[in-house]
Amino acid sequence: MTCLRTLLLATFLCSSSLVTGIAQADTLSDIQARGVLKVAVPQDFPPFGSVGPDLKPRGLDIDTAQLLADKLGVKLALTPVNSTNRIPFLTTGKVDLVISSLGKNPEREAVIDFSKPYAPFYLAVFGPAEASISDVAALAGKTISVTRGSIEDMALTAVAPADAVVKRFEDNNSTIAAYLSGQVQLIASGSVVMAAIAEKNPAKVPVVKLKLKDSPVYVGVAKGEQPLLEQVNTTLTAAKADGTLSRNAEKWLKQPLPADL
């Protein structure tokens, strides 16, 4: 019996040590040990993330990811994502951070943590200059494209009249294409997306019809990863102070960083 008790005690102590070791492990330490920061970024959402003529990713989110990797002194590994899978990639450990024009809302805050904001962004319904949309009620009977699962999808769904026709697409390119091809009358998206549309098709430059919400963008961090979150915030605070974030905004968004961001 004594031997059995000794064995059980030893097993318990060993198990407790393993649990403690797991609890003490954190993603920041893992990143530093492997020498690589894995980040989810957009590939079809210029100017936040797209593929350049050289077939390499470029955009404000890619520059932000590189900034964080440089400050950590590690290499950067990018994983292209869309609006639907970017948070699952983080929660399942496929990436360390999400830097993908990510807005904040209570539902997302229940699942992941957010850094300080690093860039401005607002959501709106856009359309042709001649379209008469003065308020939410005027969306009745209108067809509107939006990217499924995006924060603009949630914002539009919350206010759209029952007889508005909301057509949801799986990625931003399809959402934009539906508007440019005339499949829909209006498009719900972010302010910077309109600049991208204007570059592709100057004849169909959409203008703001109905502002849905101001939604700055944040870095997404898995729940419980406080050391990593603090490191990200420290880097972003310094980058704001030294003008890096404002230079990124001017480079990609064609506007300075708002003073109240």
NUMAR-565347 format. One record per residue: residue in three letters; chain; y, z, x of N, C-alpha, C in turn. Coordinates in Angstrom, 1 decimal. Each point is the difference from the previous one (the first is absolute). Example, Ala and Ser with C-alpha at 12.3 -4.5 7.8 and 13.67 -1.06 7.14 Angstrom:
REM residues 2
[ala A [-5.7 7.8 13.2] [1.2 0.0 -0.9] [1.2 0.0 0.9]]
[ser A [1.1 -0.7 -0.4] [1.1 0.0 0.9] [1.1 0.8 -0.8]]
This chain:
REM residues 261
[met A [-1.2 0.0 0.8] [1.2 0.0 -0.8] [1.3 0.0 0.9]]
[thr A [-0.1 0.8 1.0] [1.2 0.1 0.9] [0.2 -1.4 0.7]]
[cys A [-1.0 -0.7 0.4] [0.1 -1.3 0.6] [0.6 -1.0 -1.0]]
[leu A [-0.4 0.2 -1.3] [0.5 -0.9 -1.0] [1.5 0.2 -0.2]]
[arg A [0.4 1.3 -0.1] [1.4 0.3 -0.2] [0.8 -0.5 1.2]]
[thr A [-0.5 0.1 1.2] [0.7 -0.4 1.2] [0.2 -1.6 -0.1]]
[leu A [-1.0 -0.7 -0.4] [0.0 -1.4 -0.1] [1.1 -0.4 -1.1]]
[leu A [-0.1 0.7 -1.1] [1.0 -0.4 -1.1] [1.4 0.3 0.5]]
[leu A [0.2 1.1 0.7] [1.4 0.3 0.5] [0.5 -1.0 1.0]]
[ala A [-0.9 -0.4 0.9] [0.3 -1.0 1.0] [0.4 -1.4 -0.7]]
[thr A [-0.8 -0.3 -1.1] [0.2 -1.3 -0.7] [1.4 0.1 -0.7]]
[phe A [0.3 1.2 -0.6] [1.3 0.1 -0.7] [1.1 -0.1 1.0]]
[leu A [-0.1 0.7 1.1] [1.1 -0.1 1.0] [0.2 -1.4 0.5]]
[cys A [-1.1 -0.7 0.3] [0.1 -1.4 0.4] [0.7 -0.9 -1.0]]
[ser A [-0.4 0.2 -1.3] [0.6 -0.8 -1.1] [1.4 0.3 -0.1]]
[ser A [0.4 1.3 0.1] [1.4 0.4 -0.1] [0.8 -0.6 1.1]]
[ser A [-0.5 -0.1 1.2] [0.7 -0.6 1.1] [0.2 -1.5 -0.2]]
[leu A [-1.0 -0.6 -0.6] [0.1 -1.5 -0.3] [1.1 -0.2 -1.0]]
[val A [0.0 0.8 -1.1] [1.0 -0.1 -1.0] [1.4 0.2 0.5]]
[thr A [0.1 1.1 0.9] [1.3 0.3 0.6] [0.5 -1.2 0.9]]
[gly A [-0.9 -0.6 0.7] [0.3 -1.1 0.9] [0.5 -1.2 -0.8]]
[ile A [-0.7 -0.2 -1.2] [0.4 -1.1 -0.8] [1.4 0.3 -0.6]]
[ala A [0.2 1.2 -0.5] [1.3 0.4 -0.6] [1.2 -0.2 1.1]]
[gln A [-0.4 0.3 1.2] [1.1 -0.1 1.0] [0.3 -1.4 0.5]]
[ala A [-1.0 -0.9 -0.2] [0.2 -1.4 0.4] [1.1 -0.6 -0.9]]
[asp A [0.8 -0.9 0.6] [1.1 -0.6 -0.8] [0.2 -1.5 0.5]]
[thr A [0.6 -0.8 -0.9] [0.1 -1.4 0.3] [0.9 -0.3 1.2]]
[leu A [1.0 0.8 0.2] [0.9 -0.2 1.1] [-0.8 0.2 1.3]]
[ser A [-0.8 1.0 0.1] [-0.8 0.2 1.2] [-1.0 -1.2 0.2]]
[asp A [-0.6 -0.5 -1.1] [-0.9 -1.1 0.1] [0.8 -1.3 0.5]]
[ile A [1.2 -0.2 -0.5] [0.8 -1.1 0.5] [0.2 0.0 1.5]]
[gln A [0.4 1.2 0.4] [0.3 0.2 1.4] [-1.2 -0.1 0.9]]
[ala A [-1.2 0.4 -0.5] [-1.2 -0.1 0.7] [-0.5 -1.4 0.2]]
[arg A [0.1 -0.8 -1.1] [-0.5 -1.4 0.0] [1.1 -0.9 0.6]]
[gly A [1.3 0.4 0.0] [1.0 -0.8 0.6] [0.4 -1.2 -0.9]]
[val A [-0.3 0.1 -1.3] [0.4 -1.0 -0.9] [0.4 0.6 -1.4]]
[leu A [1.1 -0.6 -0.5] [0.5 0.4 -1.3] [-0.3 -1.1 -1.0]]
[lys A [-0.8 0.3 -1.0] [-0.4 -1.0 -1.0] [0.9 0.1 -1.2]]
[val A [0.7 -1.1 -0.3] [1.0 0.0 -1.1] [-0.3 -1.1 -1.0]]
[ala A [0.1 0.3 -1.3] [-0.1 -1.0 -1.0] [1.4 -0.6 -0.2]]
[val A [0.1 -1.3 0.0] [1.3 -0.7 -0.2] [-0.2 -1.2 -0.9]]
[pro A [1.1 -0.4 -0.7] [0.0 -1.2 -0.8] [-0.1 -1.3 0.8]]
[gln A [-0.6 -1.0 -0.6] [0.0 -1.3 0.7] [0.6 -1.1 -0.9]]
[asp A [0.4 0.3 -1.3] [0.5 -1.0 -0.9] [1.3 0.5 -0.7]]
[phe A [0.7 0.9 0.7] [1.2 0.6 -0.6] [1.2 0.0 0.9]]
[pro A [0.5 -1.2 0.4] [1.2 -0.1 0.8] [1.2 0.6 -0.7]]
[pro A [0.9 0.6 0.7] [0.0 0.2 1.5] [-0.7 1.2 0.5]]
[phe A [-0.7 0.7 -0.8] [-0.7 1.2 0.4] [-1.3 -0.3 0.9]]
[gly A [-0.7 -1.1 -0.4] [-1.1 -0.4 0.7] [-0.5 -1.4 -0.4]]
[ser A [-0.1 -0.8 1.0] [-0.5 -1.4 -0.2] [-0.6 -0.5 1.3]]
[val A [-0.6 -1.2 -0.1] [-0.5 -0.7 1.2] [1.0 -1.0 0.4]]
[gly A [0.4 0.1 1.3] [1.0 -0.9 0.5] [-0.5 -1.4 0.4]]
[pro A [0.8 -0.9 0.5] [-0.5 -1.3 0.4] [-1.0 0.0 1.2]]
[asp A [0.1 1.1 0.7] [-1.0 0.2 1.1] [-1.3 0.7 -0.4]]
[leu A [-0.1 0.1 -1.4] [-1.2 0.7 -0.6] [-0.1 1.4 0.3]]
[lys A [1.1 0.7 0.5] [0.0 1.4 0.3] [0.8 0.7 -1.2]]
[pro A [-0.4 1.2 -0.3] [0.7 0.8 -1.0] [1.4 0.3 0.5]]
[arg A [0.9 0.0 -1.0] [1.4 0.4 0.3] [0.7 0.6 -1.2]]
[gly A [1.0 0.7 0.2] [0.7 0.6 -1.1] [0.5 1.4 0.2]]
[leu A [0.7 0.6 -0.9] [0.6 1.3 0.2] [-1.2 1.1 0.1]]
[asp A [-1.0 -0.2 -0.8] [-1.1 1.0 0.1] [-0.8 -0.1 1.3]]
[ile A [-0.1 -1.2 0.5] [-0.7 -0.2 1.3] [0.8 0.6 1.1]]
[asp A [1.4 -0.1 0.0] [0.8 0.6 1.0] [0.0 1.5 -0.1]]
[thr A [-0.1 0.5 -1.2] [-0.1 1.5 -0.2] [-1.3 0.5 0.5]]
[ala A [-1.1 -0.7 -0.3] [-1.3 0.4 0.6] [0.0 0.0 1.5]]
[gln A [0.6 -1.0 0.6] [0.1 -0.1 1.4] [0.8 1.1 0.6]]
[leu A [1.1 0.4 -0.7] [0.8 1.1 0.5] [-0.8 1.3 0.0]]
[leu A [-0.8 0.3 -1.0] [-0.7 1.2 0.0] [-1.1 0.0 1.1]]
[ala A [-0.7 -1.2 0.2] [-1.0 -0.1 1.0] [0.6 0.2 1.4]]
[asp A [1.2 -0.6 0.2] [0.7 0.2 1.3] [0.3 1.4 0.3]]
[lys A [0.5 0.7 -1.0] [0.4 1.4 0.2] [-1.2 0.9 0.2]]
[leu A [-1.2 -0.4 -0.5] [-1.2 0.7 0.3] [-0.6 -0.3 1.3]]
[gly A [0.4 -1.2 0.6] [-0.5 -0.4 1.2] [-1.4 -0.6 -0.1]]
[val A [-0.3 -0.7 -1.2] [-1.3 -0.6 -0.3] [0.2 -1.4 -0.4]]
[lys A [-1.2 -0.7 0.0] [0.0 -1.4 -0.5] [0.1 0.0 -1.5]]
[leu A [0.4 -1.2 -0.6] [0.1 -0.1 -1.4] [-1.0 -1.0 -0.5]]
[ala A [-0.8 0.4 -1.0] [-1.0 -0.9 -0.7] [0.5 -0.1 -1.5]]
[leu A [0.2 -1.2 -0.4] [0.5 -0.3 -1.3] [-1.1 -0.4 -1.0]]
[thr A [0.0 0.5 -1.2] [-0.9 -0.5 -1.0] [0.8 -0.5 -1.2]]
[pro A [-0.2 -1.3 -0.3] [0.7 -0.5 -1.2] [-0.5 0.5 -1.3]]
[val A [0.9 0.4 -0.9] [-0.4 0.6 -1.3] [0.9 -0.6 -1.1]]
[asn A [-0.4 0.2 -1.2] [0.8 -0.4 -1.2] [0.4 1.3 -0.7]]
[ser A [0.7 -0.2 -1.1] [0.5 1.2 -0.8] [-1.2 0.8 -0.5]]
[thr A [-1.1 -0.6 -0.3] [-1.1 0.7 -0.7] [-0.8 0.8 1.0]]
[asn A [-0.3 -0.5 1.2] [-0.9 0.7 0.9] [0.6 0.8 1.1]]
[arg A [1.4 0.0 0.1] [0.6 0.7 1.1] [-0.2 1.5 0.0]]
[ile A [0.0 0.6 -1.1] [-0.2 1.5 -0.1] [-1.5 0.3 0.2]]
[pro A [-0.9 -0.7 -0.7] [-1.4 0.3 0.3] [-0.4 -0.2 1.5]]
[phe A [0.6 -0.9 0.7] [-0.3 -0.2 1.4] [0.4 1.3 0.8]]
[leu A [1.1 0.6 -0.5] [0.4 1.3 0.7] [-0.9 1.1 -0.4]]
[thr A [-0.3 0.2 -1.3] [-0.8 1.2 -0.4] [-1.4 -0.1 0.5]]
[thr A [-0.5 -1.2 0.3] [-1.4 -0.1 0.5] [-0.1 0.0 1.5]]
[gly A [1.2 0.1 0.7] [0.0 0.1 1.4] [-0.1 -1.3 0.8]]
[lys A [0.2 -1.1 -0.7] [0.0 -1.3 0.6] [1.2 -0.2 0.9]]
[val A [1.1 0.6 -0.4] [1.2 0.0 0.8] [0.6 1.4 0.1]]
[asp A [0.9 0.2 1.0] [0.6 1.3 0.2] [1.3 0.1 -0.8]]
[leu A [0.7 -1.1 -0.2] [1.3 0.0 -0.8] [0.1 -1.2 -0.8]]
[val A [0.7 0.1 -1.1] [0.4 -1.2 -0.8] [1.5 -0.2 0.2]]
[ile A [0.3 -1.2 0.5] [1.4 -0.4 0.1] [0.1 -1.4 -0.6]]
[ser A [0.2 0.0 -1.4] [-0.2 -1.2 -0.7] [1.0 0.0 -1.2]]
[ser A [1.3 0.1 0.2] [1.0 0.0 -1.0] [-0.4 1.0 -1.1]]
[leu A [-0.5 1.2 0.4] [-0.6 1.0 -0.9] [1.1 0.8 -0.7]]
[gly A [0.1 0.0 -1.3] [0.9 0.8 -0.7] [-0.7 1.3 -0.4]]
[lys A [0.8 1.0 -0.4] [-0.6 1.3 -0.4] [0.1 0.2 -1.5]]
[asn A [-1.1 0.6 -0.5] [0.1 0.5 -1.4] [-1.0 1.1 -0.2]]
[pro A [0.1 0.8 -1.1] [-0.9 1.2 -0.1] [-1.5 -0.3 0.1]]
[glu A [-0.4 -1.1 -0.5] [-1.5 -0.4 0.0] [-0.4 -0.1 1.5]]
[arg A [0.8 -0.7 0.8] [-0.4 -0.2 1.4] [0.1 1.2 0.8]]
[glu A [1.0 0.9 -0.4] [0.2 1.2 0.8] [-1.1 1.0 -0.3]]
[ala A [-0.8 -0.2 -1.0] [-1.1 0.8 -0.3] [-1.2 -0.4 0.9]]
[val A [0.1 -1.2 0.6] [-1.2 -0.5 0.8] [0.3 0.0 1.5]]
[ile A [1.3 -0.3 0.3] [0.3 -0.1 1.4] [1.4 0.7 0.3]]
[asp A [0.3 0.2 1.2] [1.4 0.5 0.4] [0.9 -1.1 0.5]]
[phe A [1.3 0.2 -0.1] [1.0 -1.0 0.4] [0.9 0.6 1.0]]
[ser A [0.4 -0.9 0.9] [0.9 0.3 1.1] [1.4 0.0 -0.6]]
[lys A [1.0 0.2 0.8] [1.4 -0.3 -0.3] [0.1 -1.5 -0.3]]
[pro A [1.0 -0.5 -0.8] [0.2 -1.4 -0.1] [0.4 -0.7 1.2]]
[tyr A [-0.4 -1.3 0.2] [0.5 -0.7 1.2] [0.7 -1.3 -0.3]]
[ala A [0.1 -0.4 -1.3] [0.7 -1.2 -0.4] [0.4 0.1 -1.5]]
[pro A [1.0 -0.7 -0.4] [0.4 -0.1 -1.4] [-0.8 -1.0 -0.8]]
[phe A [-0.1 0.2 -1.3] [-0.7 -1.0 -0.8] [0.4 0.4 -1.5]]
[tyr A [0.2 -1.0 -0.8] [0.1 0.3 -1.4] [-0.8 -1.1 -0.8]]
[leu A [-0.4 0.4 -1.2] [-0.8 -0.8 -0.9] [0.8 -0.5 -1.1]]
[ala A [-0.3 -1.2 -0.4] [0.8 -0.6 -1.1] [-0.8 -1.1 -0.7]]
[val A [0.5 -0.4 -1.1] [-0.5 -1.3 -0.7] [1.0 -1.0 0.4]]
[phe A [-0.5 -1.1 0.6] [0.9 -1.1 0.4] [-0.3 -1.3 -0.8]]
[gly A [0.9 -0.9 0.0] [-0.2 -1.2 -0.7] [1.1 -1.0 0.2]]
[pro A [0.0 -1.2 -0.6] [1.0 -1.0 0.2] [1.4 0.5 -0.4]]
[ala A [1.0 -0.5 0.6] [1.4 0.5 -0.3] [0.4 -0.2 -1.5]]
[glu A [-0.6 -1.0 -0.6] [0.4 -0.2 -1.4] [-0.8 0.8 -1.0]]
[ala A [-1.0 0.7 0.5] [-0.8 0.9 -0.9] [0.9 1.2 -0.5]]
[ser A [0.0 0.2 -1.3] [0.8 1.1 -0.5] [-0.9 1.3 -0.3]]
[ile A [0.1 0.9 1.0] [-0.8 1.2 -0.1] [1.0 1.2 0.2]]
[ser A [0.4 0.6 -1.1] [1.1 1.1 0.2] [-0.6 1.4 0.0]]
[asp A [-1.2 0.1 -0.6] [-0.7 1.4 0.0] [-1.5 -0.2 -0.1]]
[val A [-0.7 1.1 -0.1] [-1.5 -0.1 -0.1] [-0.4 -0.7 -1.2]]
[ala A [0.7 0.2 -1.1] [-0.4 -0.6 -1.3] [-0.1 -1.5 0.1]]
[ala A [0.9 -0.6 0.9] [0.1 -1.4 0.1] [-1.3 -0.6 0.7]]
[leu A [-0.8 0.8 0.5] [-1.3 -0.5 0.6] [-1.0 -0.3 -1.0]]
[ala A [0.2 0.3 -1.3] [-0.9 -0.3 -1.1] [-0.3 -1.5 0.0]]
[gly A [-1.3 -0.3 0.0] [-0.4 -1.4 -0.1] [0.1 -0.8 1.3]]
[lys A [0.5 0.6 1.0] [0.1 -0.7 1.3] [-1.3 0.2 0.8]]
[thr A [-0.3 -1.0 0.8] [-1.1 0.1 1.0] [0.5 0.4 1.3]]
[ile A [-0.7 1.0 0.6] [0.5 0.6 1.3] [-1.2 0.1 0.9]]
[ser A [0.1 -0.5 1.2] [-1.0 0.2 1.0] [0.2 1.2 0.8]]
[val A [-1.1 0.7 0.5] [0.1 1.2 0.8] [-1.3 0.2 0.7]]
[thr A [0.1 0.6 1.2] [-1.2 0.3 0.8] [-0.8 1.2 -0.5]]
[arg A [-1.2 -0.2 -0.3] [-0.8 1.1 -0.7] [-0.1 1.2 0.9]]
[gly A [0.2 1.2 -0.6] [-0.1 1.2 0.7] [1.2 0.4 0.9]]
[ser A [1.0 -0.9 0.1] [1.2 0.4 0.8] [0.9 0.9 -0.8]]
[ile A [0.9 0.6 0.7] [0.9 1.0 -0.6] [0.9 -0.7 -1.0]]
[glu A [0.3 -1.3 0.2] [0.8 -0.8 -1.0] [-0.8 -0.2 -1.3]]
[asp A [-1.3 -0.2 0.2] [-0.9 -0.1 -1.2] [0.1 1.3 -0.8]]
[met A [-0.1 1.1 0.6] [0.1 1.3 -0.7] [1.4 0.2 -0.7]]
[ala A [1.0 -0.4 0.7] [1.4 0.2 -0.5] [0.2 -1.0 -1.2]]
[leu A [-0.5 -1.2 0.1] [0.2 -1.0 -1.1] [-0.9 0.4 -1.2]]
[thr A [-1.2 0.4 0.3] [-0.9 0.4 -1.1] [0.6 1.2 -0.8]]
[ala A [0.7 0.9 0.7] [0.6 1.2 -0.7] [1.1 -0.4 -1.0]]
[val A [0.7 -1.1 0.2] [1.2 -0.3 -0.8] [-0.2 -1.3 -0.8]]
[ala A [-0.9 -0.9 0.3] [-0.1 -1.3 -0.6] [-0.3 0.1 -1.5]]
[pro A [0.6 -0.7 -0.9] [-0.3 0.0 -1.4] [-1.4 -0.5 -0.2]]
[ala A [-0.6 0.4 -1.1] [-1.4 -0.3 -0.3] [-0.3 -1.5 -0.1]]
[asp A [1.0 -0.8 -0.4] [-0.2 -1.4 -0.1] [0.4 -0.8 1.3]]
[ala A [0.4 0.7 1.1] [0.2 -0.7 1.2] [-1.3 -0.4 0.6]]
[val A [-0.1 -1.1 0.6] [-1.3 -0.5 0.6] [0.1 0.2 1.5]]
[val A [-0.7 1.0 0.4] [-0.1 0.4 1.4] [-1.2 -0.6 0.7]]
[lys A [0.2 -1.0 0.8] [-1.1 -0.6 0.7] [-0.2 0.6 1.4]]
[arg A [-1.1 0.6 0.3] [-0.3 0.7 1.2] [-0.8 -0.9 1.0]]
[phe A [0.4 0.0 1.2] [-0.7 -0.8 1.0] [-0.4 0.9 1.2]]
[glu A [-1.0 -0.4 0.7] [-0.6 0.9 1.0] [0.7 0.1 1.3]]
[asp A [0.9 -0.9 0.3] [0.8 0.1 1.2] [1.4 -0.6 -0.2]]
[asn A [0.9 0.3 0.9] [1.4 -0.4 -0.2] [0.2 -1.5 0.1]]
[asn A [-0.7 -0.7 0.8] [0.1 -1.4 0.0] [-0.3 -0.6 -1.4]]
[ser A [-1.0 0.4 -0.6] [-0.4 -0.5 -1.4] [1.1 0.4 -1.0]]
[thr A [0.6 1.2 0.1] [1.1 0.4 -0.9] [1.2 -0.9 0.2]]
[ile A [0.3 -0.3 1.2] [1.2 -0.9 0.3] [-0.3 -1.4 -0.5]]
[ala A [-1.2 -0.5 0.3] [-0.4 -1.3 -0.3] [0.1 -0.3 -1.5]]
[ala A [-0.4 1.1 -0.8] [0.0 -0.1 -1.5] [1.5 -0.2 -0.5]]
[tyr A [0.9 0.6 0.7] [1.4 -0.2 -0.4] [0.5 -1.3 0.4]]
[leu A [-0.2 -0.4 1.3] [0.5 -1.3 0.5] [-0.6 -1.2 -0.7]]
[ser A [-1.2 0.1 -0.5] [-0.7 -1.1 -0.7] [0.3 0.0 -1.5]]
[gly A [0.7 1.0 -0.5] [0.4 0.0 -1.4] [-1.0 0.6 -0.9]]
[gln A [-1.1 0.6 0.5] [-1.0 0.6 -0.8] [0.6 1.2 -0.8]]
[val A [1.0 0.6 0.6] [0.7 1.2 -0.6] [1.5 -0.3 0.0]]
[gln A [0.7 0.7 -0.8] [1.5 -0.1 -0.1] [0.7 0.9 1.0]]
[leu A [-0.6 1.2 0.2] [0.6 1.0 0.9] [-1.0 0.6 1.0]]
[ile A [0.5 0.7 0.9] [-0.9 0.6 1.0] [0.5 1.4 0.3]]
[ala A [-0.9 1.0 0.0] [0.3 1.4 0.3] [-0.4 0.2 1.5]]
[ser A [0.9 0.4 0.8] [-0.4 0.2 1.4] [1.1 0.8 0.7]]
[gly A [0.0 0.0 1.4] [0.9 0.7 0.8] [1.2 -0.9 0.3]]
[ser A [1.1 0.6 0.4] [1.2 -0.7 0.3] [-0.2 -1.0 1.1]]
[val A [-0.7 0.4 1.1] [-0.1 -0.8 1.2] [-0.9 -1.2 -0.3]]
[val A [-0.9 0.0 -1.0] [-0.8 -1.1 -0.3] [0.8 -1.2 -0.5]]
[met A [1.1 0.3 -0.6] [0.9 -1.1 -0.5] [0.6 -0.8 1.1]]
[ala A [0.3 0.7 1.1] [0.5 -0.8 1.2] [-1.1 -0.9 0.5]]
[ala A [-1.2 0.4 0.0] [-1.1 -0.9 0.4] [-0.2 -1.1 -0.9]]
[ile A [0.1 0.2 -1.3] [-0.1 -1.1 -0.9] [1.2 -1.0 0.2]]
[ala A [1.2 0.5 0.2] [1.1 -0.9 0.2] [-0.2 -0.9 1.2]]
[glu A [-0.7 0.5 1.1] [-0.3 -0.8 1.2] [-1.0 -1.1 -0.4]]
[lys A [-0.9 0.3 -0.8] [-1.1 -1.0 -0.4] [0.5 -1.0 -1.0]]
[asn A [0.9 0.4 -0.9] [0.4 -0.9 -1.1] [1.4 0.3 -0.4]]
[pro A [1.0 -0.5 0.7] [1.4 0.3 -0.3] [0.4 -0.4 -1.4]]
[ala A [-0.7 -0.9 -0.5] [0.4 -0.5 -1.4] [-0.4 1.0 -1.1]]
[lys A [-0.9 0.9 0.4] [-0.4 1.0 -1.0] [0.2 1.4 0.4]]
[val A [1.2 0.2 0.6] [0.3 1.4 0.5] [0.1 1.0 -1.2]]
[pro A [-0.8 1.0 -0.1] [0.1 0.9 -1.1] [1.1 1.1 0.3]]
[val A [0.6 0.4 -1.1] [1.0 1.0 0.1] [-0.4 1.2 -0.8]]
[val A [0.6 1.2 0.3] [-0.3 1.2 -0.7] [0.3 -0.1 -1.5]]
[lys A [-0.9 0.3 -0.8] [0.2 0.1 -1.5] [-0.1 1.4 -0.5]]
[leu A [-0.9 0.8 0.6] [-0.1 1.4 -0.5] [-0.6 0.8 1.1]]
[lys A [0.8 1.0 0.5] [-0.4 0.9 1.1] [-1.0 1.0 -0.6]]
[leu A [-1.1 0.1 0.6] [-1.1 1.0 -0.5] [0.1 1.3 0.7]]
[lys A [0.2 0.0 1.4] [0.1 1.3 0.7] [0.2 -0.2 1.5]]
[asp A [0.7 1.0 0.5] [0.2 0.0 1.5] [-1.3 0.6 0.6]]
[ser A [-0.5 -0.7 1.0] [-1.3 0.5 0.5] [-0.1 -0.2 1.5]]
[pro A [0.6 0.9 0.8] [-0.1 -0.2 1.5] [-1.4 0.0 0.4]]
[val A [-0.3 -0.5 1.2] [-1.4 -0.1 0.4] [-0.3 1.1 1.0]]
[tyr A [-1.3 0.4 0.0] [-0.4 1.1 0.8] [-1.3 -0.3 0.8]]
[val A [-0.3 0.7 1.0] [-1.3 0.0 0.7] [-1.0 0.9 -0.8]]
[gly A [-1.2 -0.6 -0.3] [-1.0 0.8 -0.7] [-0.9 0.7 1.0]]
[val A [-0.3 1.3 -0.2] [-0.8 0.8 0.9] [-1.1 0.7 -0.9]]
[ala A [-1.2 0.1 0.5] [-1.1 0.6 -0.8] [0.4 1.5 -0.2]]
[lys A [-0.5 0.5 -1.1] [0.2 1.4 -0.3] [-0.6 0.9 1.0]]
[gly A [0.8 1.1 0.4] [-0.5 1.0 0.9] [0.2 -0.3 1.5]]
[glu A [0.6 -1.2 0.2] [0.3 -0.4 1.4] [1.4 0.4 0.5]]
[gln A [0.3 1.3 0.0] [1.3 0.5 0.2] [0.5 -0.4 1.4]]
[pro A [-0.8 0.2 1.1] [0.5 -0.4 1.3] [0.4 -1.5 0.1]]
[leu A [-0.8 -0.9 -0.6] [0.4 -1.4 0.0] [1.3 -0.2 -0.8]]
[leu A [0.1 0.6 -1.2] [1.2 -0.2 -0.8] [1.2 0.5 0.7]]
[glu A [-0.1 1.1 0.7] [1.2 0.5 0.8] [0.3 -0.9 1.1]]
[gln A [-1.0 -0.6 0.6] [0.3 -0.9 1.1] [0.7 -1.3 -0.5]]
[val A [-0.4 -0.5 -1.1] [0.6 -1.1 -0.6] [1.4 0.3 -0.4]]
[asn A [0.3 1.1 -0.6] [1.3 0.4 -0.4] [0.9 0.2 1.1]]
[thr A [-0.5 0.6 1.1] [0.8 0.2 1.2] [0.5 -1.4 0.6]]
[thr A [-1.0 -0.9 0.0] [0.4 -1.3 0.5] [1.0 -0.7 -0.8]]
[leu A [-0.2 0.0 -1.4] [0.9 -0.6 -0.9] [1.4 0.6 0.1]]
[thr A [0.1 1.3 0.1] [1.3 0.7 0.1] [0.7 -0.4 1.2]]
[ala A [-0.7 -0.1 1.2] [0.7 -0.5 1.2] [0.4 -1.4 -0.1]]
[ala A [-0.8 -0.8 -0.6] [0.3 -1.5 -0.2] [1.2 -0.2 -0.9]]
[lys A [0.1 0.9 -0.9] [1.2 -0.1 -0.9] [1.3 0.4 0.8]]
[ala A [-0.2 1.1 0.8] [1.2 0.5 0.8] [0.4 -1.0 1.0]]
[asp A [-0.9 -0.7 0.7] [0.4 -0.9 1.0] [0.3 -1.5 -0.4]]
[gly A [-0.1 -0.2 -1.4] [0.4 -1.3 -0.5] [-1.2 -1.0 -0.1]]
[thr A [-1.2 0.4 0.4] [-1.1 -0.9 -0.1] [-0.4 -0.4 -1.4]]
[leu A [0.0 0.9 -0.9] [-0.3 -0.3 -1.4] [1.1 -0.9 -0.6]]
[ser A [1.2 0.2 0.3] [1.1 -0.8 -0.5] [-0.1 -1.4 0.5]]
[arg A [-0.4 -0.2 1.3] [-0.1 -1.3 0.6] [-1.2 -0.7 -0.6]]
[asn A [-1.1 0.7 -0.3] [-1.1 -0.6 -0.7] [0.4 -0.5 -1.4]]
[ala A [0.8 0.8 -0.7] [0.5 -0.4 -1.3] [0.9 -1.3 0.0]]
[glu A [0.8 0.0 1.0] [0.9 -1.2 0.2] [-0.8 -1.2 0.4]]
[lys A [-1.0 0.2 0.8] [-0.8 -1.1 0.5] [-0.8 -0.6 -1.2]]
[trp A [-0.7 0.8 -0.8] [-0.9 -0.5 -1.0] [0.5 0.0 -1.4]]
[leu A [0.9 0.9 -0.3] [0.5 0.1 -1.4] [1.4 -0.6 -0.1]]
[lys A [0.6 -0.3 1.1] [1.4 -0.5 0.0] [1.0 1.0 -0.6]]
[gln A [-0.3 1.3 0.2] [0.9 1.0 -0.4] [-0.1 1.2 0.9]]
[pro A [1.0 0.8 0.2] [-0.1 1.2 0.8] [-0.8 1.1 -0.8]]
[leu A [-0.5 1.0 0.7] [-0.6 1.1 -0.6] [1.0 0.8 -0.8]]
[pro A [-0.3 0.3 -1.3] [0.9 0.8 -0.8] [0.3 1.3 0.6]]
[ala A [1.2 0.5 -0.1] [0.3 1.3 0.6] [-0.8 1.2 -0.7]]
[asp A [-0.3 -0.2 -1.2] [-0.7 1.1 -0.8] [-1.5 -0.1 0.0]]
[leu A [-0.6 -0.9 0.8] [-1.4 -0.2 0.1] [-0.6 1.3 0.7]]
